[in-house]
Amino acid sequence: MITPNEIKSKAEKRYISFLQSVVEGISFTAIVILGNKKPSKNISEYQSELKALLANSKEQKGFGYTVKFQTIKKKDIGTQDIPTEISFQTETDFLKYLHKEKEVAAFRESTKIILTEFPELKDWLVKYPQKVIDNQDKWDDILKVCNYCKANPKPNLYIRELPIQVHTKFIENNKFIIKELLDVLISEHINQNKKEFEKRFNLKFAEPLVRFRILDKNIAQTYFSGIDDLSIPVSQFEQLNLPIKRAFIVENKMNILTFPVINETIVLFGCGYGVEMLNNIQWLDNIDLFYWGDFDTDGFQILSQFRGYFPFVKSVLMDKQTFDRFFENDIGIPTKIKTILNLTDEEQELYKLLKDNNWRLEQEKIPQRYVNEIIINE
């Protein structure tokens, strides 16, 4: 025989579909749960099961489920009224049984307000009614944000600059729900290929910084009052207009500081796989680019990644001669990457050697005098 716990579980599973019907304006119809589990073959156990079932029914409690019986003759327990159907005949019975009366009242009010302001959110409400409940105490402020963004789909401001009367951290703390709504409300204005909230919705954000050093003292003096070691937002780096002819990208901050003086040249900190932030720097297409990474699988994978942005980039100090001269039998980190890399034949051969043997030679183990000699001659 079906138990009270099983009825509770099945009723809870019907709750979301009930909420969906509320959004769609569908009148309540009886919720039926089949009770056709076989009763115990022991008369004493059967009576105990039946007692527990009825104790939680509308008949006993004044609300909740109604039990429908069918008189059946059983070999083991004789002629008995066997429960065949459990049903909630009214909305009140259903909600009071689940202790959801107040929650649904608030849900109705919230959905009414949301649909009054944004009827286009109806499909979203039908699909995600639980999210309405999960954010029950936030809807006034959420809708303030939605109204502003619909009227100003490309604000080009930082989140905390937005002239919306909400707590300063409200948007930051509720990005997920706001994102889902704005995806519907201003879909024609968003950057669909961006996952980050600020980039997706045309907001300013804390940009990554590009760390670079100007190796030409005359350029440093002329443009930056002699300052040669700088870190600036990537969008500002993109706007630089300096008389340089080459740039070196390195993976060790100390190498930026110890690079030799070279005319018309800068050196940048690549930030490992973070070299992606240089992808849109168009003026890099017009100068000679050199990449110097560690002798390990990551170093060559980053070189391959960077060459995907700038096909003409050359590797420097990443050759077999340099490796053989300074390698100290250091062990690297194994890689499972099987993708064919964008490397020259010589680079590919060295990459395979490093990968097969899990070897590594870090940049800082190459003497500065040797580095200067190679770099200056590039």
Secondary structure as UniProt FT lines:
FT   HELIX           4..13
FT   HELIX           15..24
FT   STRAND          31..34
FT   HELIX           43..55
FT   HELIX           58..61
FT   STRAND          65..74
FT   TURN            75..77
FT   STRAND          78..88
FT   HELIX           91..98
FT   HELIX           101..117
FT   HELIX           119..121
FT   HELIX           122..127
FT   HELIX           129..134
FT   HELIX           136..138
FT   HELIX           139..151
FT   HELIX           159..161
FT   TURN            168..169
FT   HELIX           170..173
FT   HELIX           175..185
FT   TURN            186..189
FT   TURN            192..193
FT   HELIX           197..200
FT   TURN            201..202
FT   STRAND          209..214
FT   HELIX           217..224
FT   TURN            225..226
FT   STRAND          229..233
FT   HELIX           234..238
FT   STRAND          246..250
FT   HELIX           253..258
FT   TURN            263..264
FT   STRAND          265..269
FT   HELIX           272..278
FT   TURN            279..280
FT   HELIX           282..286
FT   STRAND          288..292
FT   HELIX           297..309
FT   TURN            311..312
FT   STRAND          314..315
FT   HELIX           320..326
FT   STRAND          330..331
FT   HELIX           345..357
FT   STRAND          359..361
FT   HELIX           363..365
FT   HELIX           368..376
//
